[in-house]
Amino acid sequence: MSHDPRLILLDPRDNVLVARVRLKAGETIETGSGPAALDRDIALAHKIARRAIAAGEKILKYGAPIGVATEAIAPAAHVHVHNMRSDYTPTYHLEDERKAGASA
């Protein structure tokens, strides 16, 4: 991958990059699958697709799945709640499950 100093690849298995700086719509970035223009502003620390990601495909960050794409995502597209569903389970849900198990 050509190194774009504005982006971080946390793990070679990842299909997303992390913005090290705020990026503006129209800027060209190097995703690893070629240069691509951003279609929207990207906030600091937000995810950008490293390559095309199919609907239903796992989003990988730190080499681990963090969610699933809810629609097809183009290279250099912003990856966030509008096009992915998180695999995160809030701890209050886990606590509710523990309490329910204790009373059963």
C-alpha positions as CSV (number, residue, x, y, z in Angstrom):
1,M,0.0,0.0,0.0
2,S,1.3,3.5,-0.8
3,H,1.5,5.2,2.5
4,D,-0.9,8.2,2.9
5,P,0.4,10.0,6.1
6,R,-3.1,11.2,6.8
7,L,-4.4,7.7,7.3
8,I,-3.6,4.8,9.7
9,L,-3.8,1.1,8.8
10,L,-4.1,-0.5,12.2
11,D,-3.8,-4.1,11.0
12,P,-3.0,-5.5,7.5
13,R,-6.3,-7.5,7.7
14,D,-8.4,-4.4,8.1
15,N,-10.7,-3.2,5.4
16,V,-10.9,0.3,6.9
17,L,-8.4,3.0,7.4
18,V,-8.5,5.6,10.3
19,A,-8.2,9.3,9.6
20,R,-5.3,10.9,11.5
21,V,-6.6,14.4,10.6
22,R,-9.8,16.0,9.4
23,L,-10.3,15.5,5.7
24,K,-12.4,17.5,3.3
25,A,-14.8,16.3,0.6
26,G,-13.0,16.2,-2.8
27,E,-9.5,15.5,-1.3
28,T,-7.8,12.6,-2.9
29,I,-6.5,9.9,-0.6
30,E,-4.5,6.7,-1.2
31,T,-6.6,3.7,0.0
32,G,-4.2,0.9,-1.0
33,S,-6.5,0.0,-3.9
34,G,-5.6,3.2,-5.7
35,P,-6.3,6.9,-5.3
36,A,-9.9,8.0,-4.6
37,A,-11.6,11.2,-3.9
38,L,-13.6,11.7,-0.7
39,D,-17.3,12.3,-1.2
40,R,-17.8,14.0,2.2
41,D,-15.8,15.5,5.0
42,I,-14.2,12.9,7.3
43,A,-13.8,13.7,11.0
44,L,-10.6,12.9,12.9
45,A,-10.4,9.2,13.9
46,H,-13.3,8.2,11.7
47,K,-13.1,5.1,9.4
48,I,-12.7,5.2,5.6
49,A,-13.1,2.1,3.4
50,R,-9.8,0.8,2.3
51,R,-11.4,-1.1,-0.6
52,A,-14.9,-1.9,-1.8
53,I,-16.9,-3.6,1.0
54,A,-20.0,-5.6,0.1
55,A,-23.3,-5.4,1.9
56,G,-23.3,-8.0,4.7
57,E,-19.4,-8.1,4.8
58,K,-17.7,-7.7,8.2
59,I,-16.0,-4.4,8.9
60,L,-12.5,-5.2,10.2
61,K,-10.5,-2.8,12.5
62,Y,-7.5,-3.9,14.6
63,G,-7.8,-7.2,12.6
64,A,-11.1,-8.0,14.3
65,P,-14.7,-7.6,13.2
66,I,-16.4,-4.6,14.7
67,G,-19.6,-4.6,12.7
68,V,-21.2,-5.4,9.3
69,A,-21.8,-3.3,6.3
70,T,-25.5,-2.6,5.8
71,E,-25.0,-1.5,2.2
72,A,-22.2,-1.7,-0.4
73,I,-19.4,0.7,0.5
74,A,-17.1,2.2,-2.1
75,P,-13.3,2.6,-1.6
76,A,-12.6,5.9,0.3
77,A,-16.2,6.1,1.6
78,H,-16.9,7.1,5.2
79,V,-17.7,4.0,7.2
80,H,-20.0,4.9,10.1
81,V,-23.5,4.3,11.5
82,H,-25.2,5.2,8.2
83,N,-23.7,2.2,6.4
84,M,-22.7,-0.3,9.1
85,R,-24.2,-2.0,12.1
86,S,-22.0,-2.4,15.1
87,D,-21.2,-5.7,16.8
88,Y,-20.8,-3.8,20.1
89,T,-23.0,-5.0,22.9
90,P,-23.4,-2.3,25.5
91,T,-22.4,-3.5,29.0
92,Y,-25.8,-2.7,30.5
93,H,-27.3,-5.4,28.2
94,L,-24.7,-7.9,29.5
95,E,-25.5,-6.9,33.1
96,D,-29.3,-7.4,32.4
97,E,-28.5,-10.9,31.0
98,R,-26.4,-11.8,34.1
99,K,-29.2,-10.6,36.4
100,A,-31.8,-12.6,34.4
101,G,-29.6,-15.7,34.6
102,A,-29.2,-15.4,38.4
103,S,-32.9,-15.2,39.0
104,A,-33.7,-18.3,36.8
